[in-house]
């Protein structure tokens, strides 16, 4: 049961594990997430990750040169993220350079997005766990214990669509039904187990 889950074993690690491997392998702008967020030759938008979680997507986007603001409303998860960012910063080199493009904020995105005036907003609400490995299930269980179930995901998407200047990206399970009451996305980018519903509001200008 959830009350028996030991959340102290959850660590935000940008240096080791899958995130560190992804960083060292030099995965680039051809990845689905990068395309969905609008990164392209000469185009590097500023991004708000409205549901920061473990920060992996934000770190990946920042590694590609984007300035990313991470918003996390769970104080526990925010503190785990801060520790993870500190460890990556201490590694120096490209890790420190990447973290320098990341800004972590503790707060509710529904309230903060209008103040942030974002170009691109990434929303990754809690949804049924993807994958069948014990590791994924355990990690998802730990995250759920900390951050809850995001019952206001629709409200967050509506605020994002109102406030984003260029586009909103909804990260969603590949075969899941669309989030109810949302407009049809401009397009979708499909991954192995995830899809990105992209809502384009305006073209992103090239950054020279």
C-alpha positions as CSV (number, residue, x, y, z in Angstrom):
1,X,0.0,0.0,0.0
2,X,1.1,3.6,-0.6
3,X,1.5,4.4,3.1
4,X,4.2,1.7,3.3
5,X,6.3,3.2,0.5
6,X,9.7,4.5,1.7
7,X,10.2,7.7,-0.3
8,X,13.6,8.3,1.2
9,X,15.1,5.9,-1.4
10,X,14.1,8.2,-4.3
11,X,17.1,10.2,-5.6
12,X,17.3,12.7,-8.4
13,X,20.4,11.7,-10.3
14,X,21.5,13.6,-13.4
15,X,25.0,12.2,-13.5
16,X,24.5,8.4,-13.2
17,X,21.9,6.0,-14.4
18,X,19.8,6.4,-17.6
19,X,19.9,10.2,-17.4
20,X,23.7,10.4,-17.3
21,X,24.0,7.8,-20.1
22,X,21.6,9.9,-22.2
23,X,23.6,13.0,-21.5
24,X,27.0,11.3,-22.4
25,X,25.6,9.7,-25.5
26,X,24.9,13.1,-27.0
27,X,21.3,12.4,-27.9
28,X,20.3,15.5,-29.9
29,X,17.5,17.6,-31.3
30,X,16.3,14.7,-33.4
31,X,14.7,13.1,-30.3
32,X,10.9,13.2,-30.0
33,X,10.9,15.5,-26.9
34,X,13.2,18.0,-28.5
35,X,11.1,18.2,-31.7
36,X,7.9,18.5,-29.7
37,X,9.4,21.4,-27.7
38,X,10.3,23.2,-30.9
39,X,14.0,22.9,-30.9
40,X,15.4,23.0,-34.4
41,X,18.4,24.4,-36.3
42,X,18.7,28.1,-35.1
43,X,15.7,27.7,-32.8
44,X,16.2,27.3,-29.1
45,X,13.1,28.4,-27.2
46,X,12.8,29.1,-23.5
47,X,10.8,26.4,-21.8
48,X,8.8,26.0,-18.6
49,X,8.5,22.4,-17.4
50,X,5.3,22.9,-15.4
51,X,5.4,19.4,-13.8
52,X,9.1,19.0,-13.1
53,X,9.1,15.7,-11.2
54,X,12.5,14.1,-11.4
55,X,13.7,16.8,-13.8
56,X,14.9,14.4,-16.5
57,X,13.1,16.0,-19.4
58,X,14.2,19.5,-18.3
59,X,17.8,18.4,-18.0
60,X,17.8,16.8,-21.5
61,X,16.3,20.0,-23.0
62,X,18.8,22.2,-21.1
63,X,21.7,20.0,-22.4
64,X,20.6,21.0,-25.9
65,X,21.0,24.7,-25.0
66,X,17.5,25.6,-23.9
67,X,16.9,27.7,-20.8
68,X,14.4,25.7,-18.7
69,X,12.4,26.8,-15.7
70,X,11.3,23.8,-13.6
71,X,8.2,24.3,-11.5
72,X,7.5,21.7,-8.8
73,X,4.8,22.2,-6.2
74,X,5.8,19.3,-3.9
75,X,8.3,20.6,-1.4
76,X,9.8,17.1,-1.0
77,X,10.3,16.7,-4.7
78,X,11.6,20.2,-5.0
79,X,14.2,19.5,-2.4
80,X,15.2,16.3,-4.2
81,X,15.6,18.2,-7.4
82,X,17.7,20.9,-5.7
83,X,20.0,18.2,-4.4
84,X,20.3,16.6,-7.8
85,X,21.1,19.9,-9.4
86,X,23.7,20.6,-6.8
87,X,25.4,17.2,-7.4
88,X,25.4,17.8,-11.2
89,X,26.8,21.3,-10.7
90,X,29.6,19.9,-8.6
91,X,30.6,17.6,-11.5
92,X,31.7,20.7,-13.4
93,X,32.2,20.8,-17.2
94,X,29.1,20.1,-19.3
95,X,27.0,19.1,-16.3
96,X,27.6,22.5,-14.7
97,X,26.9,24.3,-18.0
98,X,23.7,22.4,-18.4
99,X,22.5,23.1,-14.8
100,X,23.3,26.8,-15.3
101,X,20.5,26.9,-17.8
102,X,18.0,25.4,-15.3
103,X,16.0,27.5,-12.8
104,X,14.1,25.6,-10.1
105,X,11.0,27.1,-8.6
106,X,8.8,25.7,-5.8
107,X,5.2,26.6,-6.5
108,X,2.0,25.8,-8.3
109,X,2.2,26.2,-12.1
110,X,-1.4,27.2,-12.4
111,X,-0.5,30.3,-10.4
112,X,3.0,30.9,-11.8
113,X,2.6,30.4,-15.5
114,X,0.9,33.8,-16.1
115,X,3.8,35.5,-14.3
116,X,6.4,33.5,-16.2
117,X,5.1,34.5,-19.7
118,X,6.5,31.3,-21.2
119,X,7.4,30.6,-24.8
120,X,6.9,26.8,-24.5
121,X,5.2,24.9,-21.7
122,X,5.8,21.2,-21.1
123,X,3.1,19.4,-19.1
124,X,3.7,15.8,-17.9
125,X,0.9,14.9,-15.5
126,X,0.8,11.8,-13.4
127,X,-0.8,8.9,-15.4
128,X,-0.8,5.1,-15.2
129,X,2.8,3.8,-15.1
130,X,4.4,2.9,-18.4
131,X,6.5,-0.3,-18.7
132,X,6.4,-3.5,-16.7
133,X,9.7,-3.6,-14.9
134,X,9.8,-3.7,-11.1
135,X,12.1,-0.7,-11.2
136,X,9.7,1.5,-13.1
137,X,6.8,0.4,-10.9
138,X,8.8,1.1,-7.8
139,X,9.9,4.5,-9.0
140,X,6.5,5.5,-10.1
141,X,5.1,4.4,-6.8
142,X,7.6,6.6,-4.9
143,X,6.8,9.6,-7.1
144,X,3.1,9.1,-6.7
145,X,3.5,8.9,-2.9
146,X,5.3,12.3,-3.0
147,X,3.5,14.3,-5.6
148,X,0.0,12.8,-5.7
149,X,-2.1,12.2,-8.7
150,X,-2.4,15.6,-10.4
151,X,-6.2,15.9,-10.3
152,X,-6.0,19.4,-11.7
153,X,-4.1,18.3,-14.8
154,X,-6.9,19.7,-17.1
155,X,-6.8,23.0,-15.3
156,X,-3.0,23.2,-15.7
157,X,-3.3,22.5,-19.4
158,X,-5.9,25.2,-19.8
159,X,-3.7,27.7,-18.0
160,X,-0.8,26.6,-20.2
161,X,-2.7,27.1,-23.4
162,X,-3.8,30.5,-22.2
163,X,-0.3,31.7,-21.2
164,X,2.2,30.0,-23.6
165,X,3.3,32.4,-26.3
166,X,4.3,29.7,-28.8
167,X,3.3,26.2,-27.9
168,X,2.2,23.7,-25.3
169,X,3.5,20.1,-25.2
170,X,1.5,17.4,-23.3
171,X,3.4,14.3,-22.6
172,X,1.0,11.4,-22.5
173,X,1.0,7.6,-22.7
174,X,1.2,6.4,-26.3
175,X,-2.2,4.6,-26.5
176,X,-4.1,6.7,-24.0
177,X,-7.3,8.6,-24.9
178,X,-6.8,12.4,-25.3
179,X,-7.3,14.4,-22.2
180,X,-11.0,15.3,-22.2
181,X,-12.1,18.9,-22.9
182,X,-8.9,19.9,-24.6
183,X,-8.8,21.1,-28.2
184,X,-7.3,18.9,-30.8
185,X,-3.5,19.2,-30.9
186,X,-1.8,20.7,-33.9
187,X,0.2,17.5,-34.3
188,X,1.5,14.6,-32.4
189,X,5.0,13.1,-32.1
190,X,5.1,9.4,-31.2
191,X,7.7,7.6,-29.2
192,X,7.9,4.0,-28.1
193,X,5.6,4.3,-25.1
194,X,5.0,8.0,-25.0
195,X,3.4,10.5,-27.3
196,X,3.7,14.3,-27.3
197,X,0.5,16.2,-28.1
198,X,1.7,19.6,-29.5
199,X,-0.5,22.6,-29.4
200,X,1.1,25.3,-31.6
201,X,0.0,28.9,-31.0
202,X,2.7,30.8,-32.9
203,X,5.9,30.1,-34.8
204,X,9.1,30.2,-32.7
205,X,11.5,32.8,-34.1
206,X,15.0,31.8,-34.9
207,X,17.7,32.8,-32.4
208,X,20.7,34.1,-34.1
